[in-house]
Amino acid sequence: MLIFDEDLELDSLPANIYKELVYELNQDSGWRTLGHYVSNELGCFGEQFWIREFEQNKFTNNQTPAEKLLFELRIKMCTVGVLSSLLEDCGLLKVLSILSSPEPLVIIQQPNSTSDDIQINMDQQLKLICKATGMPPPNYLWYHGNIPLPDYTTEELNFKITNLNEEGEYKCKICQICQDGSCMNEIYSESIFLTIKPIAVVIEEQPQPTLYVKEGDKLLLNCKANNHSKANFQWFRDNTKLDDQTSHILSISNFGGKDEGKYYCYVFNEISEVYTQRSYVMVDLPRQKSVAKIALLIANEDYQFQTKLSTPKADVARIANILDGIGFTVICLINLNLNEMRNAISIFSEALVDGVYGLFYFAGHGFKMQESYMLPIDAPEVYLRNNAICESQLLSMILKNDPALFVNILDVCQTVPSKEINPEIHKEIPLVNEYKGGKNLRNLIQAYSTSSHRPSYERSGNECGVYAKHLSKFLDMDIPIIKVFEEVGKSIDTWLKGKARNQIPMVSSTITKPFRLTDSTSGNKPPSAFSKIIQLISFPEKIIDISFEKCEIKGKISISPFIKPYLNIIRICLLNADNYDVNYYNSVPSETNSLYQNLKKKECWVHNPQYTKGPLVICLLKNGVPIGAALFDFMDHIPPLLHRLK
């Protein structure tokens, strides 16, 4: 309600009231809002010339824009009633309050008009509206709980939810401000309570995969989930629920051997669940050091009289690459006969002196009779023990010089030969191979892909065998070696199903120190015996000149390993022969073919080249017609180890 007569002319207003009108219209360019409304909505003052003059500050007698505007309105016979209507229409309620009598605050729209509680998703917009009437006009300030939100001072609260902390109570404070700035009246809206809907749990920080804790210290493992998922946490050790560990941080005071194990956390909310990776936690024991680390790996698959195998080559290559990555010198050989296996093991044993870590891995056919046997590729169809290499024979050669650690891994079947098919082997008297070391054998681990009287499987279509696949998961883990094989056994048992569960890995150990395959080597010079082995297996790629004298063509030959990491398959390639075809021949025929070639790549490869009896014949052809040939004696360029295998 107006406190002045509606027909009262503006110049008849009391001086203090008129002054207040001018002051408020000059605040926040209120005069501009009123002027544009009058010009645009009512069509007064044509083409807004006078508004542009105001904007360009072209005033007379030092008039303010508001004074000039009121003067123009007064000329147009604008009364208090007309001015009040104009102010109300263009939303200048604070200016209108100068001409109106006070009216109490009344909330006409509560923010919780439909419900006291709302649920929305993360990243969704929260929109609340609170409307009130009163004179002076209402001022708004929104609150989250008891905390004011200074950026939200209108009747609408509107923002995107991005954090769980934005849950809770929201309300609006409405107040009336007098002309002198004091609060005349204030009231609060009804509250509304916001709940953020949970989203799927995502692990953002995994517990570390391996952790060593000193005995008596505190173990802390952290699992961080996405902040918006309202996640719950439950920790486990070796699949045992830890009832008192329900925080994102696992904490165990006075850590000891009884607390060792694999820890993981089950993280869940009302709509999803997820498990963290396993964290292998162990007591931090003193680290060991080797003077050198070396491995001999043999893959036998191309058997002459037994069923051919499909995965040993890939198994050995995979294991070799892992061992190479943790600092082992690796010797890889494929398809060895009995004599070659004996010689390879003998040469290998020369490097296994005091302080050296050694590892032997064999993938191929095998059997069990009191002890484990490995079959060479030339084992007859009906074989005896003396047609194979037994484990005690291997260990008697390996352990004589007392290596610091020796790991023997046999990826073979442990079944007993059939009495019906092979009765003679059951009548054979086995040789006894005594093995011992000066350090009382406290340095030996024997691991088997399967246990006694059980098979070891290849799976059709798989690149690697079952045991190698799971062994490769753990071989380079920084954990004690005995625990590596424990984990392999658990992994296979969990993964395999059906008949293949007959394959039960087995391990035995005499070591008393926490050896790890990842142990570092000392900075000292390696033993001379070890250095000799390095020279024997050295096989860098070589480029050698060759001359085809008949056609007066000179070329270059490349000789290198054909399939890494195997030493006993070599590749020979004639370089810069783009304009010619190339054929390779043995100058002296061999009993079994060991020479293969790829005509497109103009290369050949030789299996077990140490048995080649003469130089290689390299023949150049032009349009299918031989034009020249040269002899290449590659025996001086192959790894010296191969000569000693014969």
KEKE-61187 format. One record per residue (C-alpha): x, y negated, z; residue in one letter. Coordinates in steps of 0.05 Angstrom, whole numbers, padded with zeros to 5 digits, always signed. Example, Ala and Ser with C-alpha at 12.3 -4.5 7.8 and 13.67 -1.06 7.14 Angstrom:
<nodes>
     xx     yy     zz residuo
 +00246 +00090 +00156       A
 +00273 +00021 +00143       S
</nodes>
This chain:
<nodes>
     xx     yy     zz residuo
 +00000 +00000 +00000       M
 +00027 -00069 -00020       L
 +00040 -00119 +00036       I
 +00025 -00177 -00012       F
 -00035 -00195 -00055       D
 -00031 -00159 -00122       E
 -00046 -00224 -00159       D
 +00009 -00262 -00124       L
 +00058 -00292 -00173       E
 +00131 -00273 -00165       L
 +00155 -00343 -00151       D
 +00106 -00346 -00093       S
 +00141 -00289 -00056       L
 +00176 -00308 +00008       P
 +00249 -00326 -00005       A
 +00277 -00269 +00036       N
 +00233 -00218 -00001       I
 +00253 -00246 -00068       Y
 +00326 -00244 -00047       K
 +00319 -00170 -00027       E
 +00287 -00155 -00095       L
 +00345 -00187 -00131       V
 +00396 -00150 -00088       Y
 +00366 -00081 -00098       E
 +00355 -00091 -00173       L
 +00428 -00109 -00180       N
 +00448 -00044 -00144       Q
 +00464 +00014 -00190       D
 +00439 -00026 -00250       S
 +00367 -00021 -00228       G
 +00353 -00084 -00269       W
 +00376 -00047 -00332       R
 +00328 +00011 -00318       T
 +00270 -00037 -00308       L
 +00289 -00080 -00368       G
 +00294 -00020 -00416       H
 +00228 +00007 -00391       Y
 +00193 -00059 -00402       V
 +00224 -00067 -00471       S
 +00217 +00005 -00497       N
 +00154 +00030 -00463       E
 +00112 -00033 -00463       L
 +00140 -00066 -00525       G
 +00154 -00132 -00490       C
 +00207 -00183 -00510       F
 +00216 -00154 -00580       G
 +00281 -00124 -00605       E
 +00311 -00128 -00535       Q
 +00351 -00190 -00550       F
 +00348 -00211 -00478       W
 +00372 -00142 -00454       I
 +00432 -00147 -00499       R
 +00446 -00216 -00471       E
 +00444 -00187 -00401       F
 +00492 -00131 -00420       E
 +00540 -00182 -00450       Q
 +00535 -00224 -00385       N
 +00510 -00286 -00422       K
 +00477 -00320 -00363       F
 +00465 -00392 -00345       T
 +00473 -00425 -00277       N
 +00512 -00364 -00251       N
 +00449 -00322 -00251       Q
 +00455 -00248 -00238       T
 +00422 -00198 -00286       P
 +00366 -00184 -00236       A
 +00351 -00258 -00227       E
 +00349 -00268 -00302       K
 +00302 -00208 -00310       L
 +00254 -00231 -00255       L
 +00255 -00301 -00286       F
 +00235 -00272 -00354       E
 +00181 -00229 -00321       L
 +00155 -00290 -00284       R
 +00149 -00328 -00350       I
 +00107 -00271 -00377       K
 +00060 -00281 -00318       M
 +00081 -00217 -00283       C
 +00047 -00212 -00215       T
 +00067 -00172 -00153       V
 +00017 -00118 -00172       G
 +00044 -00112 -00243       V
 +00116 -00111 -00218       L
 +00098 -00057 -00167       S
 +00067 -00014 -00222       S
 +00128 -00023 -00267       L
 +00176 -00005 -00210       L
 +00136 +00058 -00194       E
 +00133 +00078 -00268       D
 +00208 +00074 -00277       C
 +00224 +00107 -00211       G
 +00254 +00047 -00174       L
 +00220 +00067 -00109       L
 +00272 +00036 -00064       K
 +00259 -00031 -00097       V
 +00184 -00019 -00092       L
 +00191 -00006 -00017       S
 +00208 -00081 -00008       I
 +00137 -00098 -00031       L
 +00102 -00039 +00003       S
 +00082 -00023 +00073       S
 +00116 +00038 +00105       P
 +00087 +00107 +00092       E
 +00107 +00169 +00132       P
 +00147 +00225 +00101       L
 +00106 +00283 +00075       V
 +00137 +00345 +00043       I
 +00093 +00363 -00016       I
 +00135 +00422 -00041       Q
 +00175 +00469 +00003       Q
 +00235 +00507 -00025       P
 +00205 +00572 +00000       N
 +00137 +00562 -00031       S
 +00134 +00635 -00054       T
 +00177 +00672 -00002       S
 +00224 +00659 +00056       D
 +00275 +00707 +00024       D
 +00304 +00711 -00046       I
 +00353 +00760 -00078       Q
 +00395 +00743 -00138       I
 +00455 +00773 -00175       N
 +00525 +00747 -00172       M
 +00539 +00694 -00225       D
 +00464 +00678 -00228       Q
 +00437 +00608 -00219       Q
 +00406 +00589 -00152       L
 +00351 +00537 -00161       K
 +00311 +00508 -00103       L
 +00265 +00448 -00104       I
 +00240 +00407 -00045       C
 +00194 +00347 -00059       K
 +00170 +00294 -00010       A
 +00133 +00228 -00011       T
 +00139 +00167 +00034       G
 +00158 +00094 +00035       M
 +00216 +00078 +00038       P
 +00226 +00133 -00013       P
 +00257 +00199 +00012       P
 +00332 +00213 +00010       N
 +00353 +00286 +00004       Y
 +00412 +00325 +00031       L
 +00416 +00401 +00024       W
 +00447 +00446 +00077       Y
 +00477 +00516 +00076       H
 +00466 +00540 +00146       G
 +00488 +00479 +00188       N
 +00538 +00455 +00136       I
 +00516 +00396 +00093       P
 +00527 +00400 +00017       L
 +00547 +00329 -00001       P
 +00544 +00344 -00076       D
 +00470 +00360 -00073       Y
 +00429 +00298 -00055       T
 +00369 +00304 -00100       T
 +00304 +00342 -00094       E
 +00335 +00400 -00133       E
 +00390 +00447 -00110       L
 +00419 +00482 -00171       N
 +00486 +00519 -00176       F
 +00516 +00586 -00197       K
 +00529 +00638 -00143       I
 +00602 +00659 -00147       T
 +00619 +00683 -00076       N
 +00588 +00726 -00023       L
 +00599 +00669 +00027       N
 +00543 +00633 -00008       E
 +00492 +00680 +00022       E
 +00450 +00655 +00081       G
 +00401 +00600 +00100       E
 +00387 +00540 +00056       Y
 +00345 +00480 +00075       K
 +00337 +00407 +00058       C
 +00339 +00345 +00103       K
 +00294 +00288 +00080       I
 +00301 +00219 +00110       C
 +00278 +00147 +00099       Q
 +00331 +00093 +00099       I
 +00313 +00022 +00119       C
 +00340 -00039 +00082       Q
 +00392 -00048 +00136       D
 +00418 +00023 +00124       G
 +00390 +00054 +00188       S
 +00350 +00118 +00187       C
 +00277 +00104 +00197       M
 +00253 +00176 +00197       N
 +00278 +00247 +00180       E
 +00249 +00316 +00173       I
 +00275 +00384 +00150       Y
 +00244 +00430 +00100       S
 +00228 +00502 +00116       E
 +00288 +00549 +00107       S
 +00299 +00600 +00053       I
 +00346 +00658 +00062       F
 +00389 +00680 +00003       L
 +00414 +00751 -00006       T
 +00463 +00767 -00062       I
 +00449 +00834 -00095       K
 +00507 +00882 -00092       P
 +00547 +00899 -00155       I
 +00586 +00961 -00172       A
 +00649 +00972 -00131       V
 +00715 +00959 -00167       V
 +00782 +00974 -00135       I
 +00826 +00912 -00145       E
 +00885 +00934 -00102       E
 +00904 +01007 -00094       Q
 +00944 +01035 -00036       P
 +01016 +01047 -00058       Q
 +01026 +01117 -00087       P
 +01085 +01135 -00042       T
 +01103 +01107 +00026       L
 +01156 +01124 +00077       Y
 +01144 +01104 +00149       V
 +01195 +01108 +00204       K
 +01175 +01153 +00261       E
 +01141 +01112 +00316       G
 +01125 +01054 +00269       D
 +01055 +01032 +00248       K
 +01026 +01056 +00183       L
 +00986 +01005 +00144       L
 +00950 +01020 +00078       L
 +00909 +00969 +00042       N
 +00851 +00979 -00006       C
 +00820 +00917 -00036       K
 +00752 +00919 -00071       A
 +00719 +00864 -00111       N
 +00693 +00810 -00064       N
 +00621 +00812 -00089       H
 +00607 +00887 -00081       S
 +00591 +00888 -00005       K
 +00635 +00949 -00002       A
 +00640 +00999 +00055       N
 +00705 +01037 +00068       F
 +00721 +01107 +00094       Q
 +00792 +01133 +00096       W
 +00813 +01206 +00088       F
 +00877 +01245 +00100       R
 +00884 +01309 +00060       D
 +00808 +01310 +00050       N
 +00796 +01303 +00125       T
 +00751 +01245 +00144       K
 +00783 +01195 +00192       L
 +00723 +01172 +00232       D
 +00758 +01112 +00262       D
 +00785 +01085 +00196       Q
 +00727 +01047 +00164       T
 +00761 +00981 +00145       S
 +00794 +00963 +00080       H
 +00860 +00968 +00119       I
 +00880 +01035 +00148       L
 +00921 +01028 +00211       S
 +00956 +01084 +00249       I
 +01002 +01067 +00307       S
 +01062 +01109 +00327       N
 +01066 +01146 +00260       F
 +01096 +01216 +00264       G
 +01102 +01282 +00228       G
 +01030 +01302 +00245       K
 +01006 +01240 +00207       D
 +01041 +01258 +00142       E
 +00996 +01273 +00083       G
 +00958 +01244 +00024       K
 +00913 +01186 +00043       Y
 +00857 +01157 +00002       Y
 +00796 +01113 +00013       C
 +00724 +01126 -00006       Y
 +00694 +01058 -00024       V
 +00619 +01052 -00033       F
 +00558 +01008 -00031       N
 +00484 +01020 -00042       E
 +00491 +01025 -00118       I
 +00560 +01056 -00132       S
 +00620 +01093 -00103       E
 +00693 +01101 -00122       V
 +00756 +01134 -00094       Y
 +00824 +01101 -00091       T
 +00887 +01135 -00116       Q
 +00923 +01181 -00068       R
 +00978 +01152 -00026       S
 +01032 +01202 -00006       Y
 +01056 +01180 +00064       V
 +01116 +01213 +00096       M
 +01164 +01202 +00154       V
 +01223 +01162 +00129       D
 +01282 +01208 +00134       L
 +01354 +01192 +00116       P
 +01365 +01193 +00040       R
 +01412 +01243 +00009       Q
 +01462 +01228 -00046       K
 +01491 +01272 -00100       S
 +01557 +01266 -00136       V
 +01522 +01285 -00201       A
 +01457 +01316 -00226       K
 +01452 +01366 -00283       I
 +01398 +01411 -00311       A
 +01397 +01470 -00359       L
 +01331 +01482 -00395       L
 +01317 +01541 -00441       I
 +01255 +01548 -00485       A
 +01245 +01618 -00515       N
 +01185 +01624 -00561       E
 +01205 +01653 -00628       D
 +01211 +01725 -00604       Y
 +01234 +01778 -00653       Q
 +01196 +01838 -00623       F
 +01149 +01806 -00573       Q
 +01088 +01762 -00581       T
 +01110 +01693 -00604       K
 +01094 +01635 -00557       L
 +01070 +01566 -00576       S
 +01086 +01519 -00518       T
 +01157 +01531 -00489       P
 +01189 +01481 -00537       K
 +01141 +01426 -00517       A
 +01144 +01447 -00443       D
 +01220 +01441 -00441       V
 +01221 +01376 -00480       A
 +01171 +01345 -00431       R
 +01209 +01367 -00370       I
 +01276 +01345 -00401       A
 +01251 +01275 -00414       N
 +01228 +01268 -00342       I
 +01294 +01293 -00314       L
 +01332 +01247 -00360       D
 +01291 +01189 -00332       G
 +01312 +01204 -00261       I
 +01387 +01209 -00275       G
 +01399 +01282 -00294       F
 +01447 +01303 -00348       T
 +01403 +01351 -00388       V
 +01424 +01411 -00430       I
 +01367 +01437 -00473       C
 +01371 +01500 -00515       L
 +01318 +01537 -00554       I
 +01309 +01610 -00575       N
 +01370 +01643 -00544       L
 +01388 +01717 -00547       N
 +01413 +01755 -00487       L
 +01487 +01739 -00497       N
 +01472 +01666 -00509       E
 +01431 +01661 -00445       M
 +01486 +01692 -00404       R
 +01538 +01646 -00434       N
 +01495 +01584 -00426       A
 +01483 +01600 -00352       I
 +01557 +01614 -00341       S
 +01578 +01548 -00373       I
 +01524 +01511 -00334       F
 +01548 +01542 -00268       S
 +01618 +01512 -00279       E
 +01590 +01443 -00266       A
 +01552 +01462 -00202       L
 +01606 +01447 -00152       V
 +01602 +01416 -00083       D
 +01557 +01354 -00081       G
 +01523 +01367 -00148       V
 +01447 +01376 -00156       Y
 +01429 +01430 -00206       G
 +01363 +01450 -00237       L
 +01347 +01509 -00282       F
 +01281 +01515 -00320       Y
 +01263 +01573 -00365       F
 +01199 +01577 -00406       A
 +01185 +01642 -00444       G
 +01167 +01715 -00433       H
 +01184 +01748 -00367       G
 +01165 +01804 -00320       F
 +01170 +01825 -00247       K
 +01204 +01888 -00220       M
 +01227 +01876 -00149       Q
 +01253 +01810 -00175       E
 +01238 +01763 -00233       S
 +01266 +01773 -00303       Y
 +01272 +01727 -00364       M
 +01267 +01757 -00433       L
 +01314 +01733 -00489       P
 +01286 +01728 -00560       I
 +01322 +01792 -00581       D
 +01291 +01836 -00526       A
 +01266 +01901 -00559       P
 +01193 +01918 -00562       E
 +01203 +01970 -00506       V
 +01254 +01936 -00463       Y
 +01294 +01953 -00401       L
 +01319 +01910 -00344       R
 +01387 +01905 -00376       N
 +01355 +01874 -00438       N
 +01336 +01813 -00395       A
 +01367 +01763 -00347       I
 +01346 +01774 -00275       C
 +01341 +01719 -00224       E
 +01394 +01748 -00178       S
 +01443 +01750 -00237       Q
 +01428 +01677 -00250       L
 +01437 +01657 -00177       L
 +01501 +01698 -00168       S
 +01533 +01655 -00222       M
 +01502 +01589 -00200       I
 +01513 +01589 -00125       L
 +01585 +01613 -00122       K
 +01612 +01541 -00121       N
 +01562 +01515 -00070       D
 +01523 +01460 -00105       P
 +01490 +01411 -00057       A
 +01421 +01431 -00084       L
 +01397 +01482 -00135       F
 +01326 +01486 -00161       V
 +01308 +01548 -00201       N
 +01242 +01543 -00239       I
 +01216 +01604 -00277       L
 +01156 +01590 -00321       D
 +01143 +01663 -00339       V
 +01093 +01718 -00325       C
 +01106 +01758 -00262       Q
 +01068 +01820 -00284       T
 +01098 +01890 -00280       V
 +01111 +01926 -00347       P
 +01059 +01979 -00361       S
 +01080 +02051 -00344       K
 +01041 +02076 -00404       E
 +01075 +02030 -00454       I
 +01143 +02024 -00422       N
 +01156 +02084 -00376       P
 +01232 +02082 -00381       E
 +01238 +02016 -00346       I
 +01206 +02047 -00284       H
 +01261 +02101 -00284       K
 +01318 +02052 -00293       E
 +01364 +02040 -00234       I
 +01373 +01964 -00229       P
 +01440 +01931 -00220       L
 +01448 +01894 -00154       V
 +01473 +01823 -00162       N
 +01496 +01794 -00096       E
 +01491 +01719 -00090       Y
 +01515 +01677 -00033       K
 +01549 +01611 -00020       G
 +01596 +01586 +00032       G
 +01542 +01541 +00060       K
 +01496 +01598 +00078       N
 +01448 +01585 +00020       L
 +01415 +01525 +00053       R
 +01411 +01492 -00014       N
 +01362 +01534 -00056       L
 +01291 +01526 -00081       I
 +01259 +01580 -00123       Q
 +01195 +01560 -00158       A
 +01151 +01604 -00202       Y
 +01094 +01585 -00248       S
 +01055 +01643 -00219       T
 +01060 +01692 -00161       S
 +01079 +01765 -00161       S
 +01039 +01811 -00208       H
 +01002 +01752 -00239       R
 +01003 +01723 -00309       P
 +01025 +01654 -00330       S
 +00981 +01622 -00383       Y
 +00986 +01583 -00446       E
 +00920 +01552 -00468       R
 +00898 +01555 -00540       S
 +00904 +01487 -00574       G
 +00943 +01456 -00516       N
 +01010 +01425 -00531       E
 +01039 +01445 -00463       C
 +01032 +01506 -00418       G
 +00991 +01501 -00355       V
 +01050 +01500 -00307       Y
 +01091 +01449 -00346       A
 +01032 +01403 -00352       K
 +01022 +01399 -00277       H
 +01096 +01402 -00259       L
 +01108 +01340 -00302       S
 +01058 +01300 -00260       K
 +01101 +01306 -00198       F
 +01172 +01320 -00219       L
 +01195 +01248 -00217       D
 +01157 +01228 -00154       M
 +01201 +01200 -00099       D
 +01182 +01254 -00050       I
 +01220 +01313 -00020       P
 +01229 +01367 -00072       I
 +01191 +01420 -00032       I
 +01131 +01374 -00031       K
 +01135 +01367 -00107       V
 +01120 +01441 -00115       F
 +01066 +01440 -00061       E
 +01031 +01386 -00101       E
 +01039 +01425 -00166       V
 +01005 +01485 -00134       G
 +00947 +01443 -00108       K
 +00939 +01409 -00175       S
 +00935 +01474 -00214       I
 +00886 +01505 -00166       D
 +00840 +01445 -00171       T
 +00844 +01440 -00247       W
 +00841 +01512 -00270       L
 +00776 +01551 -00274       K
 +00754 +01621 -00291       G
 +00806 +01675 -00305       K
 +00863 +01625 -00306       A
 +00855 +01618 -00230       R
 +00895 +01682 -00229       N
 +00955 +01638 -00241       Q
 +00977 +01618 -00171       I
 +01044 +01580 -00169       P
 +01094 +01601 -00115       M
 +01154 +01569 -00083       V
 +01206 +01589 -00031       S
 +01260 +01546 +00000       S
 +01321 +01551 +00044       T
 +01338 +01477 +00046       I
 +01338 +01439 +00112       T
 +01349 +01368 +00086       K
 +01298 +01323 +00052       P
 +01328 +01329 -00018       F
 +01293 +01291 -00073       R
 +01305 +01298 -00147       L
 +01303 +01222 -00148       T
 +01362 +01217 -00101       D
 +01415 +01170 -00128       S
 +01485 +01191 -00146       T
 +01545 +01162 -00111       S
 +01587 +01112 -00147       G
 +01649 +01156 -00144       N
 +01678 +01190 -00205       K
 +01641 +01255 -00219       P
 +01679 +01321 -00208       P
 +01725 +01342 -00265       S
 +01683 +01405 -00277       A
 +01622 +01362 -00288       F
 +01660 +01316 -00335       S
 +01681 +01376 -00377       K
 +01608 +01395 -00386       I
 +01593 +01325 -00410       I
 +01646 +01333 -00464       Q
 +01618 +01401 -00485       L
 +01547 +01374 -00497       I
 +01567 +01308 -00529       S
 +01532 +01302 -00596       F
 +01526 +01231 -00622       P
 +01504 +01220 -00694       E
 +01563 +01221 -00741       K
 +01570 +01193 -00812       I
 +01620 +01232 -00855       I
 +01645 +01218 -00925       D
 +01634 +01271 -00979       I
 +01656 +01275 -01051       S
 +01622 +01310 -01110       F
 +01684 +01315 -01153       E
 +01653 +01346 -01216       K
 +01606 +01287 -01226       C
 +01652 +01237 -01192       E
 +01600 +01216 -01141       I
 +01617 +01197 -01070       K
 +01567 +01200 -01014       G
 +01558 +01202 -00939       K
 +01531 +01257 -00895       I
 +01494 +01244 -00829       S
 +01496 +01299 -00776       I
 +01455 +01293 -00713       S
 +01406 +01330 -00667       P
 +01344 +01351 -00706       F
 +01295 +01356 -00648       I
 +01313 +01319 -00585       K
 +01332 +01341 -00534       P
 +01353 +01408 -00563       Y
 +01427 +01417 -00577       L
 +01425 +01480 -00619       N
 +01384 +01453 -00678       I
 +01425 +01404 -00720       I
 +01402 +01359 -00776       R
 +01444 +01345 -00838       I
 +01423 +01292 -00887       C
 +01455 +01266 -00951       L
 +01450 +01190 -00949       L
 +01446 +01140 -01008       N
 +01425 +01194 -01058       A
 +01361 +01160 -01081       D
 +01372 +01177 -01155       N
 +01384 +01251 -01143       Y
 +01350 +01313 -01115       D
 +01388 +01352 -01063       V
 +01389 +01427 -01046       N
 +01426 +01459 -00988       Y
 +01453 +01531 -00987       Y
 +01495 +01576 -00942       N
 +01561 +01591 -00977       S
 +01561 +01658 -00940       V
 +01494 +01694 -00933       P
 +01471 +01705 -00861       S
 +01433 +01765 -00833       E
 +01375 +01721 -00809       T
 +01355 +01657 -00841       N
 +01373 +01596 -00798       S
 +01375 +01543 -00854       L
 +01313 +01502 -00870       Y
 +01306 +01440 -00913       Q
 +01260 +01383 -00930       N
 +01270 +01365 -01003       L
 +01232 +01300 -00999       K
 +01275 +01274 -00943       K
 +01338 +01305 -00974       K
 +01356 +01337 -00907       E
 +01364 +01406 -00877       C
 +01368 +01433 -00807       W
 +01405 +01492 -00779       V
 +01385 +01535 -00719       H
 +01443 +01559 -00677       N
 +01495 +01533 -00726       P
 +01551 +01568 -00688       Q
 +01534 +01632 -00726       Y
 +01543 +01602 -00795       T
 +01601 +01638 -00828       K
 +01621 +01587 -00880       G
 +01612 +01515 -00901       P
 +01546 +01488 -00926       L
 +01536 +01479 -01001       V
 +01505 +01413 -01020       I
 +01480 +01412 -01091       C
 +01461 +01349 -01130       L
 +01408 +01353 -01184       L
 +01385 +01304 -01237       K
 +01317 +01318 -01268       N
 +01321 +01389 -01240       G
 +01390 +01403 -01270       V
 +01450 +01413 -01223       P
 +01504 +01362 -01237       I
 +01551 +01373 -01179       G
 +01563 +01407 -01113       A
 +01605 +01398 -01051       A
 +01623 +01440 -00990       L
 +01610 +01411 -00922       F
 +01642 +01447 -00862       D
 +01599 +01421 -00806       F
 +01626 +01468 -00752       M
 +01677 +01416 -00729       D
 +01621 +01367 -00716       H
 +01571 +01407 -00674       I
 +01571 +01403 -00598       P
 +01629 +01444 -00570       P
 +01581 +01479 -00523       L
 +01551 +01517 -00582       L
 +01617 +01550 -00599       H
 +01620 +01577 -00528       R
 +01550 +01607 -00532       L
 +01571 +01662 -00582       K
</nodes>
